[in-house]
Amino acid sequence: MPELLDTIKEKFTPQNGFDGVSFSEIINNTMMEVPKERILEIARILRDDFKFEQLKDIVSVDRFTKNERFECIYNLYSLEHKYRMFMKVKLDSKNPEVESLFPIWQSANWSEREAYDMMGIKFLNHPDLRRMYMMEEYEYHPLRKDYPLMGLPGAVLLPKK
């Protein structure tokens, strides 16, 4: 839908007050990179004005770089336009956190909890941010690239036979 994409690009320009928003293409889909400080505002506009009714899932990425190590990639879909678009936000290396999109799409609940549990990304103002797979007292995040491949010896006590 080139017309829809053109309209979206026209809306999110620096002239309209949206500095730091950029567009690229990935596997024949649009990728929109947004500043983390404006993610709620931009997500609400995409839902309300451009009819992206669905947040399909969220992927967390560990780039293992010094700056902006983590990313969250949101898979958005418009039923009305039959159009998929990805929205990406880069996060700080030392304190990866971003606002929860649960108030906009409730489907963000489980994906945000999973990214928190496995990658250590905090979703601010999430209604129930707790671990899904690991126990609460476990201080590590197994999908980070600095996590040992064979796990941490003695970190999790296994039941005896």
Secondary structure, 3 states (H helix, E strand, C coil): CHHHHHHHHHHCCHHHCCCCCEEEEECCEEEEECCHHHHHHHHHHHHHCCCCCEEEEEEEEECCCCCCCEEEEEEEEECCCCEEEEEEEEECCCCCEEECCCCCCCCHHHHHHHHHHHHCCEEECCCCCCCCCCCCCCCCCCCCCCCCCCCCCCCCCCCCC
